[in-house]
Amino acid sequence: MRLKSVKLTNFRGYQGPTVVPIDEAMTGIVGRNDYGKSTVLEALAIFFEADGAKADKNDMNCFRLEAGETHFEIVCEFDELPAHLILDENVETTLADELLLNADGCLEIVKSFKATTSGKPDKTFIRCLHPEGEGLNNLLGLKMADLKKLGKELGVEGDVADQRVASLWREAVRKSAEPLTLTETLLDVDKGLSTEGKSVWGKIQDQLPTFALFKADRESSDGDAEAKNPLQQAVKEAQAALQQQIADLEEKIEASVLDVANRTLDKLGEMAPELANELTPRFKDKPKWTFNFTLDGENGIPINKRGSGVRRLILLNFFRAEAEKAVAGSAKKVIYAIEEPETSQHPNYQIMLMKALLALANQENRQILVTTHVPALAGLIPTEGIRYVTKDSDGVPLVKMPDESVLKEAADSLGVLPEMGMERANGVVLVEGKSDVTFLRHTTKALKEAGHTSSDLDEAGIVPLQTGGSGNVKHWVTHKLADDLGLPWCVFLDSDIGGDPAQVKSIQKRKAEVEAQGRAFYSTRKREIENYLCPELIKAETQAEVAYTDTCDAKKIIGKAVGMKPDDVIERFWPSMSAEKIIECSKYEDGTERIELVELAENIIALVE
């Protein structure tokens, strides 16, 4: 399941129902301090009961309390629903078949909290289009005996293929009453979804995403929650991935113990049959599989006694590791919510963290939510994921979706500025980072000096500007200024072919967006700009032998071989590439032999010709 939206009513600063749509990949909640950004994340933590998060009576909006309101609500809506659900006897059904979806075909869960108490919800509902009429409106709440009785009264007994299966009885009862009259209903999960065994609600809960919140002001303790929680989340994921093996083991343990118990009762029956007949072996509770994971600090110093920057770096590198992990794994959605990732971090690390989160967000089974008011980070968030929190004239929080005016308002409020250098530009090429600037500047200069192109970037007055990629707020601000100044602009990015399929898909989406604006979008035929480096050059300069294809992770391979950060590889080696080497490494066949980087240089220079 994917979180589609969260709606807050009477919760803290939010009074009337306020809906916050959640992006399928990354949602950036931006705005000034104390405007209600963190409230959204904390509401989700309460909804998902993450890390023991509980509602407090002070969460009730004071103005609504004075007006006579008695409850506040946190509502989450989910799409990308499971194709099937097994409620009983291994027979598949669906949320749609059980009539548990709202008018939009989504699963909508409403948690209502009393204003006068703290802790768990007072009531939990599913808002759905459900049948009216006695019997039909509570089918999911009927025990098997009552369900069979209703079915026999309606004469549908012969339509039930396996009379041990509750979902087949419900299906037959509904069909007998067609056409059904459906009305919007708040179905109480405690009263309306109870069956023998594990409740229907419990099985729906099993399908909900896992949620983890990392707060800016997390307290340090001997357990080092800030360092441990991300890794503890990894423990949960590992348990989820091995759930079937765990269930099989539990079954074997249960069978073994029951065997011993039954044999014991057999022996007891030989001596005291009356007593033996009174006893029934059963497990009181399911086994609890708990694993507490921690990190030992240097020289026995607990991690929580280290500086806050070090602790947050552990969090940073957890996300970096997650971003690089193969997509294969748990199919269950995991939602990572990070409050102010910039806290305690050097600006360079802030950017690294945001890029790691962006990469993680591109994985299909991940959603990322961040709050920030730092321009550099807000500028990297994809524009479609921006949720701008401001206040109306009465001081009530408003959440605005991104459009032309909202993006301008958000950029002005946060101080997101365009890349500088446009005052001397005849044209602009928007790139992701400094390595791309080095790559384009040296490529065009080397090819011009060797007579393969008519000009280089500097001669043509084309300025390469780092915006962190295409489709983010920084990119939007920069190209808007370019448009206002009448400057031609284009975009150049790595293609990432052979890398994460989700990232490749994201780049293709950006390409479509840029070209829809009538602008040119160029990407590498190989995976990244590092794939164009000549292995012989690297060996000549470092004695390190490297081998890579056009689609493997050349940056990482080279960095490991020569003992340097992968992101520094282009800065170190590309300025040594001659025009001949540039031409040789970028030849390709398309009916005739062509030279990719010569064509790229000519196309970018043509912006101003």
C-alpha positions as CSV (number, residue, x, y, z in Angstrom):
1,M,0.0,0.0,0.0
2,R,1.1,3.6,-0.7
3,L,0.2,6.5,1.5
4,K,-1.8,8.9,-0.7
5,S,-2.8,11.6,1.7
6,V,-3.1,12.5,5.4
7,K,-6.0,14.7,6.7
8,L,-5.9,16.5,10.0
9,T,-8.9,17.9,11.8
10,N,-8.7,19.8,15.1
11,F,-5.1,18.6,15.5
12,R,-2.8,21.2,17.1
13,G,-2.7,24.3,14.8
14,Y,-4.9,22.7,12.1
15,Q,-8.6,23.4,12.7
16,G,-10.9,22.6,9.8
17,P,-10.1,19.5,7.8
18,T,-6.7,20.0,6.1
19,V,-5.6,17.5,3.5
20,V,-1.9,17.0,2.7
21,P,-1.4,14.9,-0.5
22,I,1.7,12.7,-0.3
23,D,3.9,12.3,-3.3
24,E,4.6,8.8,-4.6
25,A,8.3,9.3,-4.1
26,M,9.5,12.4,-2.1
27,T,7.3,14.9,-0.3
28,G,9.0,18.0,1.0
29,I,7.0,20.0,3.5
30,V,8.6,23.5,3.5
31,G,7.8,26.8,5.1
32,R,8.9,29.0,7.9
33,N,9.5,27.9,11.5
34,D,6.5,27.1,13.7
35,Y,4.1,27.0,10.8
36,G,3.0,23.4,11.2
37,K,5.5,21.4,9.2
38,S,6.6,19.0,11.9
39,T,2.9,18.6,13.0
40,V,2.2,16.7,9.8
41,L,5.1,14.2,10.5
42,E,4.2,13.8,14.1
43,A,0.5,13.2,13.2
44,L,1.7,10.3,10.9
45,A,3.8,8.9,13.7
46,I,0.8,8.9,16.0
47,F,-1.4,7.3,13.3
48,F,1.2,4.5,12.6
49,E,2.1,4.2,16.3
50,A,5.7,4.6,15.4
51,D,8.3,4.3,18.2
52,G,5.6,4.4,20.8
53,A,4.2,7.7,19.5
54,K,0.9,8.5,21.3
55,A,-1.6,11.3,21.1
56,D,-1.8,13.8,24.0
57,K,-4.8,15.7,25.1
58,N,-2.9,18.8,24.4
59,D,-3.0,17.8,20.7
60,M,-6.6,19.0,20.6
61,N,-6.9,22.4,18.9
62,C,-7.7,24.8,21.8
63,F,-10.1,27.0,19.7
64,R,-12.1,24.0,18.5
65,L,-12.2,22.7,22.1
66,E,-13.6,26.1,23.2
67,A,-16.2,25.9,20.4
68,G,-17.5,22.6,21.9
69,E,-15.6,20.0,19.7
70,T,-14.8,16.8,21.6
71,H,-12.5,14.9,19.2
72,F,-9.6,15.4,16.8
73,E,-8.9,13.2,13.8
74,I,-6.0,11.8,11.8
75,V,-7.0,10.3,8.6
76,C,-4.8,8.4,6.1
77,E,-5.7,7.4,2.6
78,F,-4.0,4.6,0.8
79,D,-3.8,3.4,-2.8
80,E,-1.8,0.8,-4.7
81,L,-3.8,-1.8,-2.7
82,P,-2.9,-5.5,-2.4
83,A,-4.3,-7.5,-5.3
84,H,-5.7,-10.0,-2.8
85,L,-6.2,-10.4,0.9
86,I,-6.5,-13.7,2.8
87,L,-9.0,-13.3,5.6
88,D,-9.8,-17.0,6.3
89,E,-8.9,-20.5,5.2
90,N,-6.4,-19.4,2.6
91,V,-9.2,-18.2,0.3
92,E,-8.4,-14.9,-1.5
93,T,-10.6,-11.9,-1.4
94,T,-10.0,-8.2,-1.9
95,L,-10.8,-4.9,-0.1
96,A,-13.0,-4.0,-3.1
97,D,-15.0,-7.3,-2.9
98,E,-15.5,-6.7,0.8
99,L,-16.7,-3.2,0.1
100,L,-14.1,-1.5,2.2
101,L,-13.0,1.3,-0.2
102,N,-14.1,4.9,-0.4
103,A,-15.6,6.7,-3.4
104,D,-12.2,7.1,-4.9
105,G,-11.4,3.4,-4.7
106,C,-8.9,3.9,-1.9
107,L,-8.6,2.5,1.6
108,E,-9.4,5.4,4.0
109,I,-8.6,4.9,7.7
110,V,-10.0,7.4,10.3
111,K,-8.5,7.5,13.8
112,S,-10.5,9.7,16.2
113,F,-9.1,10.8,19.5
114,K,-10.9,12.2,22.6
115,A,-9.8,15.7,23.5
116,T,-9.8,14.8,27.2
117,T,-7.5,11.7,27.1
118,S,-4.1,10.7,25.9
119,G,-2.9,7.5,24.3
120,K,-4.5,5.3,21.6
121,P,-7.5,6.4,19.4
122,D,-10.9,6.5,21.0
123,K,-12.3,4.9,17.8
124,T,-10.8,3.7,14.5
125,F,-13.0,3.6,11.4
126,I,-12.8,2.7,7.7
127,R,-14.6,5.2,5.6
128,C,-16.1,3.2,2.8
129,L,-19.1,2.8,0.4
130,H,-20.9,0.0,2.3
131,P,-24.2,-1.7,2.0
132,E,-27.3,-0.5,3.8
133,G,-29.8,-2.7,5.4
134,E,-30.0,-5.1,8.4
135,G,-27.4,-7.9,8.1
136,L,-25.7,-6.5,5.0
137,N,-24.1,-3.6,6.9
138,N,-22.3,-5.8,9.4
139,L,-21.3,-8.9,7.4
140,L,-17.7,-8.5,8.3
141,G,-18.6,-8.4,12.0
142,L,-20.5,-11.7,12.1
143,K,-19.1,-14.8,13.6
144,M,-19.2,-17.9,11.4
145,A,-22.2,-19.4,13.2
146,D,-24.2,-16.2,12.7
147,L,-23.0,-15.8,9.1
148,K,-24.2,-19.4,8.3
149,K,-27.5,-18.7,10.0
150,L,-28.1,-15.6,7.9
151,G,-27.1,-17.4,4.7
152,K,-29.5,-20.3,5.4
153,E,-32.3,-17.8,6.1
154,L,-31.6,-16.2,2.7
155,G,-31.4,-19.6,1.0
156,V,-27.9,-19.2,-0.3
157,E,-26.4,-22.3,1.3
158,G,-26.1,-24.1,-2.0
159,D,-24.1,-21.2,-3.5
160,V,-21.3,-21.6,-1.0
161,A,-18.6,-23.9,-2.4
162,D,-16.8,-24.4,0.9
163,Q,-19.0,-23.7,3.9
164,R,-16.0,-23.4,6.2
165,V,-15.0,-20.1,4.5
166,A,-16.5,-16.9,5.8
167,S,-15.6,-14.8,2.8
168,L,-17.6,-17.2,0.5
169,W,-20.6,-16.9,2.7
170,R,-20.4,-13.1,2.6
171,E,-20.1,-13.2,-1.2
172,A,-23.2,-15.4,-1.5
173,V,-25.2,-13.2,0.9
174,R,-24.3,-10.0,-1.0
175,K,-25.1,-11.5,-4.4
176,S,-28.5,-12.5,-3.1
177,A,-29.2,-8.9,-2.2
178,E,-28.1,-7.3,-5.5
179,P,-28.4,-4.6,-6.6
180,L,-26.8,-3.3,-3.4
181,T,-27.4,0.2,-2.2
182,L,-24.1,1.6,-1.0
183,T,-23.7,4.6,1.2
184,E,-20.7,6.3,2.7
185,T,-20.2,4.6,6.1
186,L,-17.8,4.9,9.0
187,L,-17.2,1.2,9.7
188,D,-16.0,0.7,13.3
189,V,-13.0,-1.7,13.1
190,D,-13.7,-3.1,16.5
191,K,-17.4,-3.8,16.0
192,G,-17.8,-4.0,12.3
193,L,-14.7,-6.1,11.4
194,S,-14.6,-8.8,14.1
195,T,-14.3,-12.5,13.1
196,E,-13.0,-15.6,14.8
197,G,-9.2,-15.8,14.8
198,K,-7.3,-12.8,13.8
199,S,-9.6,-9.9,13.0
200,V,-10.1,-8.5,9.5
201,W,-8.7,-5.3,10.8
202,G,-5.6,-7.0,12.1
203,K,-5.0,-8.5,8.6
204,I,-5.5,-5.1,7.0
205,Q,-3.0,-3.6,9.5
206,D,-0.4,-6.2,8.3
207,Q,-0.6,-4.7,4.9
208,L,-0.1,-1.0,5.9
209,P,3.3,0.6,5.3
210,T,6.0,0.7,8.0
211,F,6.6,4.2,9.2
212,A,9.8,5.6,10.8
213,L,10.1,9.2,12.1
214,F,13.5,10.8,12.8
215,K,13.1,14.0,14.7
216,A,15.4,17.0,14.8
217,D,15.2,17.2,18.5
218,R,15.5,13.5,19.3
219,E,16.7,13.0,22.9
220,S,19.9,11.1,23.5
221,S,19.8,8.1,25.8
222,D,22.1,5.2,26.7
223,G,20.2,3.2,24.0
224,D,21.1,5.9,21.5
225,A,17.8,6.0,19.8
226,E,19.0,8.3,17.1
227,A,21.7,5.9,16.0
228,K,19.8,2.8,16.7
229,N,16.4,3.5,15.3
230,P,17.3,3.4,11.6
231,L,19.1,0.1,12.2
232,Q,16.3,-1.1,14.3
233,Q,14.1,-0.4,11.3
234,A,16.4,-2.6,9.3
235,V,15.7,-5.4,11.9
236,K,12.0,-4.9,11.3
237,E,12.4,-5.2,7.5
238,A,14.5,-8.3,7.9
239,Q,11.8,-9.9,10.1
240,A,9.2,-9.0,7.5
241,A,11.2,-10.5,4.7
242,L,11.6,-13.8,6.8
243,Q,8.0,-13.8,8.1
244,Q,7.2,-17.1,6.3
245,Q,10.2,-18.9,7.8
246,I,9.4,-17.4,11.2
247,A,5.8,-18.7,10.9
248,D,7.0,-22.1,9.9
249,L,9.3,-22.2,12.9
250,E,6.5,-21.1,15.2
251,E,4.3,-23.9,13.8
252,K,7.0,-26.5,14.4
253,I,7.6,-25.3,17.9
254,E,3.9,-25.3,18.6
255,A,3.5,-28.8,17.2
256,S,6.4,-30.1,19.2
257,V,5.2,-28.6,22.5
258,L,1.6,-29.7,21.9
259,D,2.9,-33.2,21.2
260,V,4.6,-33.3,24.6
261,A,1.5,-31.9,26.3
262,N,-0.8,-34.4,24.7
263,R,1.4,-37.3,25.6
264,T,1.6,-36.0,29.2
265,L,-2.2,-35.8,29.3
266,D,-2.4,-39.4,28.0
267,K,-0.3,-40.6,30.9
268,L,-2.3,-38.5,33.3
269,G,-5.4,-40.1,32.0
270,E,-4.2,-43.5,33.0
271,M,-4.0,-42.3,36.6
272,A,-6.6,-39.6,36.9
273,P,-8.9,-39.6,33.9
274,E,-11.3,-37.0,35.3
275,L,-8.5,-34.5,35.8
276,A,-7.0,-35.2,32.3
277,N,-10.4,-34.6,30.6
278,E,-10.6,-31.2,32.2
279,L,-7.3,-30.0,30.7
280,T,-6.8,-28.6,27.2
281,P,-3.3,-27.7,26.0
282,R,-3.0,-24.3,24.3
283,F,-0.5,-21.5,23.9
284,K,-1.5,-18.4,25.8
285,D,0.5,-16.0,23.6
286,K,2.3,-16.1,20.4
287,P,6.1,-15.9,20.7
288,K,7.6,-12.4,20.5
289,W,10.6,-12.0,18.3
290,T,12.6,-9.1,19.6
291,F,16.1,-8.0,18.7
292,N,17.8,-5.0,20.2
293,F,20.5,-3.7,17.9
294,T,23.0,-1.0,18.9
295,L,26.4,0.4,17.9
296,D,29.4,0.3,20.2
297,G,31.4,3.5,20.2
298,E,35.2,4.0,19.9
299,N,37.1,2.9,23.1
300,G,33.8,1.9,24.7
301,I,32.4,5.4,24.5
302,P,28.6,5.1,23.8
303,I,27.5,6.7,20.6
304,N,25.1,8.9,22.4
305,K,28.0,10.5,24.2
306,R,29.5,11.6,21.0
307,G,28.7,14.9,19.3
308,S,25.3,15.5,17.7
309,G,26.9,15.9,14.3
310,V,28.5,12.4,14.6
311,R,25.2,10.9,15.7
312,R,23.4,12.5,12.8
313,L,26.1,11.3,10.4
314,I,25.2,7.7,11.5
315,L,21.7,8.5,10.4
316,L,23.0,10.1,7.1
317,N,25.0,7.0,6.3
318,F,22.1,4.7,7.1
319,F,20.2,6.4,4.4
320,R,23.1,6.3,2.0
321,A,23.4,2.6,2.6
322,E,19.6,2.2,2.0
323,A,19.8,4.2,-1.2
324,E,22.5,1.9,-2.6
325,K,20.9,-1.3,-1.5
326,A,19.3,-3.4,-4.2
327,V,15.6,-2.7,-4.6
328,A,14.9,-6.4,-4.1
329,G,13.7,-7.1,-0.6
330,S,10.5,-6.6,1.3
331,A,7.6,-5.7,-0.9
332,K,6.0,-3.7,1.9
333,K,6.2,0.0,1.7
334,V,8.5,1.8,4.1
335,I,7.9,5.5,4.8
336,Y,10.9,7.4,6.1
337,A,10.0,10.8,7.6
338,I,12.9,13.1,8.5
339,E,12.4,16.3,10.3
340,E,15.0,18.9,9.4
341,P,17.8,16.7,8.0
342,E,20.1,19.7,8.1
343,T,20.3,19.6,12.0
344,S,23.9,19.6,13.3
345,Q,25.3,19.0,9.8
346,H,28.0,20.8,7.8
347,P,26.4,22.2,4.6
348,N,28.2,19.6,2.5
349,Y,26.7,16.8,4.5
350,Q,23.3,18.4,4.3
351,I,23.5,18.2,0.5
352,M,24.8,14.6,0.6
353,L,21.9,13.6,2.9
354,M,19.3,15.1,0.6
355,K,20.8,13.4,-2.5
356,A,20.8,10.1,-0.6
357,L,17.2,10.6,0.3
358,L,16.3,11.5,-3.3
359,A,18.0,8.3,-4.5
360,L,16.1,6.3,-1.8
361,A,12.8,7.9,-2.8
362,N,13.3,6.5,-6.4
363,Q,13.0,3.0,-5.1
364,E,9.5,1.6,-5.7
365,N,8.9,0.4,-2.2
366,R,10.0,3.6,-0.4
367,Q,8.4,7.0,0.3
368,I,10.3,9.9,1.8
369,L,8.9,12.8,3.7
370,V,11.1,15.7,4.9
371,T,10.6,19.0,6.5
372,T,13.0,21.9,6.0
373,H,13.3,25.6,5.8
374,V,16.9,25.7,4.6
375,P,17.0,27.1,1.0
376,A,19.8,24.8,-0.2
377,L,17.8,21.7,0.8
378,A,14.4,23.0,-0.2
379,G,15.9,23.8,-3.6
380,L,16.7,20.1,-4.2
381,I,13.2,18.8,-3.6
382,P,11.3,17.8,-6.8
383,T,8.7,20.5,-7.5
384,E,5.8,18.0,-7.7
385,G,6.6,16.9,-4.1
386,I,6.6,20.4,-2.6
387,R,3.9,21.1,0.0
388,Y,4.2,24.7,1.1
389,V,2.9,25.4,4.6
390,T,1.9,29.0,5.3
391,K,-0.8,30.7,7.4
392,D,-3.9,32.6,6.5
393,S,-4.9,36.0,7.9
394,D,-6.2,34.4,11.1
395,G,-2.9,32.5,11.7
396,V,-4.3,29.1,10.7
397,P,-1.9,26.8,8.8
398,L,-2.6,26.3,5.1
399,V,-1.0,23.6,2.9
400,K,-0.5,24.7,-0.7
401,M,0.2,22.4,-3.6
402,P,2.8,23.4,-6.2
403,D,1.8,25.5,-9.1
404,E,3.5,28.6,-10.7
405,S,2.4,31.0,-8.0
406,V,2.9,28.7,-5.1
407,L,6.4,27.8,-6.2
408,K,7.3,31.5,-6.5
409,E,5.8,32.2,-3.0
410,A,7.7,29.3,-1.5
411,A,11.0,30.2,-3.1
412,D,10.6,33.8,-2.0
413,S,9.7,32.8,1.5
414,L,12.5,30.4,1.9
415,G,15.1,32.4,0.0
416,V,15.7,29.9,-2.7
417,L,17.8,31.8,-5.2
418,P,18.9,30.9,-8.8
419,E,22.4,29.9,-9.4
420,M,24.6,32.9,-9.9
421,G,26.5,33.8,-13.0
422,M,23.6,34.5,-15.2
423,E,24.4,38.2,-15.4
424,R,27.3,37.4,-17.8
425,A,25.5,34.6,-19.7
426,N,24.3,34.4,-23.3
427,G,22.8,31.0,-22.6
428,V,22.5,28.5,-19.7
429,V,23.0,24.7,-19.4
430,L,21.5,23.3,-16.2
431,V,23.4,20.4,-14.7
432,E,23.4,18.4,-11.5
433,G,26.7,19.1,-9.9
434,K,30.2,20.4,-10.1
435,S,31.6,17.3,-11.9
436,D,29.2,18.0,-14.8
437,V,30.5,21.6,-15.0
438,T,34.1,20.3,-15.2
439,F,33.1,17.7,-17.7
440,L,31.4,20.2,-20.1
441,R,33.9,22.9,-19.8
442,H,36.9,20.7,-20.5
443,T,35.1,18.8,-23.2
444,T,34.2,21.8,-25.2
445,K,37.6,23.5,-24.7
446,A,39.6,20.4,-25.7
447,L,37.4,19.8,-28.8
448,K,37.6,23.5,-29.8
449,E,41.4,23.7,-29.5
450,A,41.7,20.5,-31.7
451,G,39.4,22.1,-34.3
452,H,36.5,19.7,-33.8
453,T,34.0,22.4,-32.8
454,S,33.6,26.1,-33.6
455,S,33.6,27.3,-30.0
456,D,33.7,26.4,-26.3
457,L,31.4,27.3,-23.5
458,D,33.3,30.4,-22.4
459,E,33.6,31.8,-25.9
460,A,30.0,31.2,-26.6
461,G,29.0,32.8,-23.2
462,I,27.1,29.6,-22.1
463,V,27.2,29.2,-18.4
464,P,26.8,25.7,-16.8
465,L,24.8,26.0,-13.6
466,Q,24.5,23.4,-10.8
467,T,20.8,22.9,-9.8
468,G,21.1,19.4,-8.4
469,G,19.3,18.0,-11.4
470,S,16.1,18.7,-13.3
471,G,12.6,19.1,-11.9
472,N,13.5,20.5,-8.5
473,V,12.8,23.9,-7.0
474,K,16.4,25.2,-7.6
475,H,16.0,24.2,-11.3
476,W,12.6,25.9,-11.5
477,V,13.9,29.2,-10.0
478,T,16.9,29.2,-12.3
479,H,15.1,28.5,-15.5
480,K,12.3,31.0,-14.5
481,L,15.0,33.7,-14.2
482,A,16.5,32.6,-17.5
483,D,13.1,32.9,-19.1
484,D,12.6,36.3,-17.6
485,L,16.0,37.5,-18.9
486,G,15.3,36.0,-22.3
487,L,18.2,33.5,-22.1
488,P,18.1,30.2,-24.0
489,W,18.6,27.2,-21.7
490,C,18.9,23.4,-21.8
491,V,19.5,20.5,-19.4
492,F,22.3,18.0,-19.3
493,L,22.1,14.9,-17.0
494,D,23.5,11.4,-16.7
495,S,21.2,8.8,-18.1
496,D,21.9,6.2,-15.3
497,I,21.3,3.4,-17.9
498,G,22.2,0.1,-16.3
499,G,21.6,1.6,-12.8
500,D,18.5,1.7,-10.7
501,P,15.5,1.3,-13.0
502,A,13.4,3.7,-10.9
503,Q,16.1,6.4,-11.3
504,V,16.2,5.8,-15.1
505,K,12.4,6.2,-15.1
506,S,12.7,9.4,-13.1
507,I,15.2,10.9,-15.6
508,Q,12.9,10.0,-18.5
509,K,10.1,11.8,-16.7
510,R,12.3,14.9,-16.3
511,K,13.1,14.7,-20.0
512,A,9.5,14.8,-20.9
513,E,8.8,17.8,-18.6
514,V,11.7,19.8,-20.1
515,E,10.9,19.1,-23.7
516,A,7.2,19.9,-23.0
517,Q,8.5,23.5,-22.3
518,G,10.1,23.6,-25.7
519,R,13.7,23.2,-24.2
520,A,16.4,20.7,-25.1
521,F,17.3,17.9,-22.8
522,Y,20.6,16.0,-23.2
523,S,21.7,12.9,-21.4
524,T,24.6,10.5,-21.7
525,R,24.4,7.5,-23.9
526,K,26.6,5.7,-21.3
527,R,25.5,5.4,-17.6
528,E,27.4,8.4,-16.2
529,I,30.1,10.9,-17.3
530,E,32.7,8.7,-15.5
531,N,32.0,5.9,-18.0
532,Y,33.7,8.1,-20.7
533,L,37.1,8.1,-18.8
534,C,39.9,6.2,-20.5
535,P,41.2,3.3,-18.3
536,E,44.7,3.6,-19.8
537,L,44.8,7.3,-18.6
538,I,43.9,6.2,-15.1
539,K,46.6,3.5,-15.2
540,A,49.2,6.0,-16.5
541,E,48.5,8.5,-13.8
542,T,48.0,6.1,-10.8
543,Q,49.2,2.6,-11.8
544,A,45.8,1.3,-11.0
545,E,44.2,-1.0,-13.5
546,V,40.4,-0.6,-13.9
547,A,37.8,-2.2,-16.1
548,Y,34.2,-1.2,-16.6
549,T,31.5,-1.3,-19.2
550,D,29.4,1.5,-20.5
551,T,26.6,0.7,-18.0
552,C,28.4,-0.4,-14.8
553,D,29.2,1.9,-11.9
554,A,32.5,3.3,-13.2
555,K,32.6,6.1,-10.7
556,K,32.6,3.7,-7.8
557,I,35.0,1.2,-9.5
558,I,37.5,4.0,-10.2
559,G,37.2,5.6,-6.8
560,K,37.8,2.3,-5.1
561,A,40.8,1.4,-7.3
562,V,42.6,4.7,-6.8
563,G,41.5,5.3,-3.2
564,M,39.4,8.5,-3.5
565,K,35.8,9.5,-3.2
566,P,33.8,8.5,-6.2
567,D,32.4,12.0,-6.5
568,D,35.9,13.4,-7.0
569,V,36.8,11.1,-9.9
570,I,35.9,13.5,-12.7
571,E,37.6,16.5,-11.1
572,R,40.8,14.4,-10.8
573,F,41.0,12.7,-14.2
574,W,38.8,14.4,-16.8
575,P,41.0,17.5,-17.3
576,S,43.7,15.1,-18.5
577,M,41.6,13.7,-21.3
578,S,42.8,14.9,-24.7
579,A,40.5,15.6,-27.6
580,E,41.6,12.3,-29.2
581,K,40.7,10.4,-26.1
582,I,37.4,12.2,-25.8
583,I,36.5,11.3,-29.4
584,E,37.6,7.7,-29.0
585,C,35.6,7.1,-25.8
586,S,32.4,8.6,-27.3
587,K,32.2,6.9,-30.7
588,Y,29.0,4.9,-31.4
589,E,27.3,3.4,-34.4
590,D,24.0,4.6,-35.7
591,G,24.1,3.4,-39.3
592,T,27.3,5.4,-39.6
593,E,30.0,6.1,-37.0
594,R,29.2,9.1,-34.9
595,I,30.9,10.9,-32.0
596,E,28.6,11.6,-29.1
597,L,30.5,14.3,-27.2
598,V,31.3,16.3,-30.4
599,E,27.5,16.2,-31.1
600,L,26.7,17.2,-27.5
601,A,29.2,20.1,-27.6
602,E,27.8,21.4,-30.9
603,N,24.2,21.2,-29.8
604,I,24.9,23.1,-26.6
605,I,26.9,25.8,-28.4
606,A,24.0,26.0,-30.9
607,L,21.9,27.5,-28.1
608,V,23.3,30.9,-28.8
609,E,24.0,30.7,-32.6
